[in-house]
């Protein structure tokens, strides 16, 4: 039985087949149709709550809070700590947000009793107590904050203490003014009381004169 002769392929046939396949794929991918978005997203203005405040300090730091149950320090987050002064009320608050998530990890007012202390002998960190509202409820917390340099820590510590001392002076002045006002009101009350007693005494003397005249008149 004679062997079949090999069929000779036409030159360029394989290349033409590949080109045809590529063209078919291209037609499937590039349809020319424009697909409209299913939902149109509107631009929303994002507010941070800091729009009505002036920035007094803005620094990078790492924050810790003391866990009373575990009796140990726990990292609260690394980010930016700010001291913000309200444009109308003049109140200053400390706010710190985590760098990546922007989650608030500290949010409380600086008050006259706020005191900064050096933490564990480190001149780059300090400790303080505060009534904090970072978790949505007011809680007494003890914080420790660590800066990258001694200069930044000193600047933060000095500014917080300066604000606290200024508030303490204002409170002392208000107390003195209140005491002075109370003293004036007390003196005024005493003076008014004496005046009322003098007014009441006059009719009594007139009555005595009338009785004397009545007794001196001879009866008919």
Secondary structure, DSSP 8 states (H G I E B T S, - for coil): ----------TTHHHHHHHHHHHHHHHHH--------SS---------S-TTEEEEEEEEEEEEEEETTTTEEEEEEEEEEEEEEETTT--EEEEEEETTT--EEEEEE--TT---EEETTEEEEEEEEEEE-TTSS-EEEEEEEEESSHHHHHHHHHHHHHHHHHHHHHHHHHHHHHHHHHHHHHHHHHHHHHHHHHHHHHHHHHHHHHHHHHHHS---
